[in-house]
Amino acid sequence: MDQFPDFLERIVDEPSLSAGSLHWIEGSEMPRPYRDLLVHKKDMTSTLADFHGSGIGLEVLKETNEGSGYVREVVLFAESTGKPVEYGAIRIQLDHFRPEARNSILEGKEPLGSILNRMQYTYVSRPKGFFSIQAPLVCQKRFGCSEDSILYGRYNQLVNGEENELASIIEILPLA
């Protein structure tokens, strides 16, 4: 992976979640069900909602605003059970959103994918790479897994119809 998201080190204080801790793999090497959940060009919020049969909620762990780049560390959870379904770190380019969408994003009550879909934004998901990682401490705590657990994720970008980057995201799923 030649273009690692530089925002990750600015929002995540954990050395076990850094460029060197991700082991890049081909999408075809991803075991199931992770391949079905990660190797596609759809947004993760809708994918996770379909898989879990539930709306998806958002918990913001940490956030920082860097001008037009709003960066946050989050956990997505199934609203029906409260079960965590994704850990993520995301940089959102606020200048590419209408004011009402920016306000919803900054409120931190709804995942970005839900906001984009609800407000009928035109966008595409462009996965930049897939990886495995030994469970970082934040994932151990949130997902209830051991430190030797191997988790899977992707580095993804969302772009609008004008090819502007809306968001850059590291997404890690709990054990299946």
N, C-alpha and C positions, 0 to 999 in steps of 0.2 A: 504494500500500500504506500504510494508515494505522497499522497496528500492527506495527512492525518489532521483531524479537526483541532486547530490550535486552541479553541475555546475550552476544551475539556480540562486542561491543566489550570485554567483560570477559575473554574467553578467547583471542581472536585478536589478535595484536600487529601485524597487517598492515593498513595503511591502504587497500590495494587490495581489501580485503574488508570493506566497511563499508556502511552503509545507502545512501550515495550512489553506490556502485559497482554496485549491482544495478539492472538495467533491467527493470521489471515488464512482463510480457506476458500475454496471454490464453492459456489452455491450448490453444485451437484454433490459435494462431499458432506453437506449438512445432513445430519440424521433427521428422520421424521420423529415427531411432528414439527420440529423446528423448521425444516425446509418449507413446509406448507405455510407456516406462520411468518417466515422471514424472506423467503426467496420469491418475490413478486414485485409488482410496481404499483401496489395500492397503498393507501395510508394504513398505519398500524392500528389506529383507533377503531376503524371499521372492521379490520381483520380480526382484532381481539374481541370486539363486541359479538361478531358472528360466531367465533370459536367458543366463547364462554356463554353465549346466549344471554347476554346482559349488557346494559349500558355501561360505559366506562367512565370512572371518576378520576380526578386528579388530586394528588397531594404534592405541593411544592415544598421541597426540602430546603432549597437555597436558591436565591436569585440575585442577579446584578444587572444593572442597566448600563450599557456602554455606548451611549449615544443612540444610534439607530439599531444597534445590536443588543437585544435583550437576551440574556443567558440565564437558564435555570436548570436545576437538578430536580428530577421529579420521580414519583412513583405513580403509575396508573393502576387502578384497581377495579375489579368487577363490582358494580354498584349493588348487585343482588346478594353478594356474599361478603364483600369487603376484602376479598382475597387479592393480594398484589398480583398483577399480570404482566408488568413490565417496569424495569428501571430505565430511566433515560436521562441524558444530558443533551440540552438543545440550545442552539443559538437561533433566535428568530429575528429576521430583518424587518423591524417595525415600519420602516418607510415604504414598504410595499403593500401596506394594508390600509383600508379605509378607517376613519376614526372610530367607528363603532366596533370594528374588529380589533383594533389596537386596544381599546378599552377592555374588551372581553379577555384578550390575551393577558393584559396586565392585572386583571382581577384575580387570575390564577385559580378559577373555579371549574374550568372546563378544558379538556385536552385540545391542543391545536387542531387536530384532525376533525374533532366535533365542531369547532368554530368554523373551519373552512367549509365543511359540508353544510352546516346550518345556514351559513351566509352565502352559499352557492358560489364560492370562489372556483375559478378554473385553475387547476394545478395538476402536476404529475409528480409521482414519486420516482426518484432515480437512485437506487441503491449503488453505493460506491464500493462496497466490499462487505464480506461476511467474515465472522470470526468466532473462535472459541476463546474462553477466558476462565482461569481458575477463579472461583467466586470471590469477588472483592468483598470487603467487610460490610459495606452498605447493603450488598445483595444478600449476604449471609443473614444479616439482621432482619431485612424486610421479607426475604423469601423463606427464612427458616431452614437454610441449607448449611452444610458443613463447609469448612474452608477448602477442602479438597474436591468439592463439587465442580464439575466442568459445566459452564453455562454457555449459551450461544446467543449471538446478536448480529447486528448489522450497523454499518455506517450509511446513513441515508441522507439524501437531499430532496427537498420539495421545491419545485420551480413553478412559476406561473406561466401563462400563455406567452408572455413577452420574454421568456427565458431568464427572468430575474429570480435569484435564489430567495425563497421565502424562509427556509429554515434548513439547518444542518443538524443532524441528530445521531447520537449514539443510542441504540436500543438494545437492551439485554433482557432476555426472557428467563423466568424461573424454571426450575426443573419440571419436566413434563410429568 
